């Protein structure tokens, strides 16, 4: 089935009325999509660290078990760290969800086809690893239920959302890693976090 969903619309719907949701983005397009939906101090975009969004989300979920953590990443980024799904499943964090924005392309290196373009089912891999729930979304009608699952279902959960392969204007978050870390830490732990 040909993808019809558009990544920016999908991410905007996932982050609508986000409240105190903690968000970790993969490198590249998902960071820009989250920024386009509204930059937030509670979003931690990864710059130049491909393959680690899910593990960063896991660490955050384990450190903050009372907070919901959503990783928004791409298929290429997740494929680079596929073993993270097994580690997450073994740890079983109830507060962790992963949204895979799957355009079946490596968007930052020239739009080459990823393995998902050849049938690799990331939701199926997550299920086989032991995630509590995982599904593939291909139509707009399924997005509200997927968003509810990502926001509230006992984790770990993963939703692989098939989107159109498109190049979009960049909407960049701040690029300074120390600034991003400091603002996220302050937003998470309060103004006294800088003193620690």
Residue pairs with C-beta under 8 A, 6 or more apart in sequence:
1 138
1 162
3 103
3 104
3 138
3 162
3 163
3 164
3 165
4 138
4 139
4 140
4 164
5 137
5 138
5 139
5 140
5 143
5 161
5 162
5 163
5 164
6 163
6 164
6 166
7 29
7 33
7 101
7 103
7 163
7 164
7 166
7 168
8 33
8 36
8 37
8 168
10 33
10 101
10 143
10 161
10 163
11 30
11 33
11 34
11 36
11 37
11 72
11 99
11 101
12 36
12 37
13 143
13 144
13 147
14 70
14 72
14 99
14 147
14 150
15 21
15 23
15 34
15 37
15 38
16 147
18 40
18 42
20 42
20 67
20 68
21 42
21 68
21 69
21 70
21 151
22 42
22 44
22 60
22 64
22 67
22 68
22 69
22 70
22 188
23 34
23 40
23 42
23 43
23 44
23 69
23 70
23 71
23 72
24 43
24 44
24 46
24 53
24 56
24 57
24 60
24 69
24 70
24 71
24 72
25 31
25 33
25 34
25 43
25 44
25 45
25 46
25 53
25 71
25 72
25 73
26 46
26 50
26 53
26 71
26 72
26 73
26 74
26 77
26 78
27 46
27 47
27 48
27 49
27 50
27 53
27 77
27 108
28 50
28 74
28 77
28 107
28 108
29 74
29 101
29 103
29 107
29 108
29 168
30 53
30 72
30 73
30 74
30 77
30 101
31 45
31 46
31 47
31 172
31 173
32 168
32 170
32 171
32 172
32 173
33 72
33 101
33 171
34 43
34 45
34 72
34 173
35 43
35 45
35 171
35 172
35 173
36 171
39 173
40 187
41 183
41 184
41 186
41 187
42 184
42 187
42 188
43 173
43 184
44 56
44 60
44 180
44 181
44 184
45 173
45 180
46 52
46 53
46 56
47 175
47 177
47 180
49 56
50 76
50 77
50 80
51 77
51 80
51 81
51 84
52 81
53 71
53 72
53 73
53 77
53 78
53 81
54 71
54 73
54 78
54 81
54 84
54 85
54 88
54 98
55 81
55 84
55 87
56 71
57 69
57 70
57 71
57 96
57 98
58 84
58 87
58 88
58 91
58 93
58 96
60 69
61 67
61 69
61 93
61 95
61 96
61 155
62 91
62 93
64 95
64 188
65 93
65 94
65 95
66 95
67 95
67 188
68 95
68 97
68 151
68 152
69 93
69 95
69 96
69 97
70 97
70 98
70 99
70 150
70 151
71 96
71 97
71 98
71 99
72 99
72 101
73 98
73 99
73 100
73 101
74 100
74 101
74 102
74 103
74 107
75 100
75 101
75 102
75 103
75 104
75 105
75 114
75 115
75 116
75 122
75 160
76 105
76 106
76 107
76 108
76 114
78 84
78 85
78 98
78 100
78 122
79 114
79 115
79 116
79 120
79 122
82 125
85 125
85 126
85 129
85 131
85 158
86 129
86 130
88 96
88 98
88 129
88 131
88 156
89 126
89 129
89 130
89 131
89 156
90 130
91 156
92 130
92 132
92 155
92 156
93 155
93 156
94 154
94 155
94 156
95 155
96 155
96 156
96 157
97 149
97 150
97 151
97 153
97 155
97 156
97 157
97 158
97 159
98 126
98 156
98 157
98 158
98 159
99 146
99 150
99 158
99 159
99 161
100 122
100 123
100 158
100 159
100 160
100 161
101 161
101 163
102 116
102 122
102 160
102 161
102 162
102 163
103 162
103 163
103 164
103 165
103 166
104 113
104 114
104 116
104 117
104 162
104 165
105 111
105 112
105 113
105 114
105 117
105 165
106 112
106 113
106 114
107 165
107 167
111 165
111 167
114 120
116 122
116 160
121 136
121 160
122 158
122 160
123 134
123 135
123 136
123 158
123 159
123 160
124 134
126 134
126 156
126 158
127 134
131 155
131 156
131 157
131 158
132 153
132 154
132 155
132 156
132 157
133 149
133 153
133 157
133 158
134 157
134 158
134 159
134 160
135 146
135 149
135 158
135 159
135 160
136 159
136 160
136 161
136 162
137 143
137 146
137 159
137 160
137 161
137 162
138 162
143 161
146 159
146 161
149 157
149 159
150 157
150 159
173 180
174 180
174 183
182 194
185 193
185 194
186 193
186 194
189 196
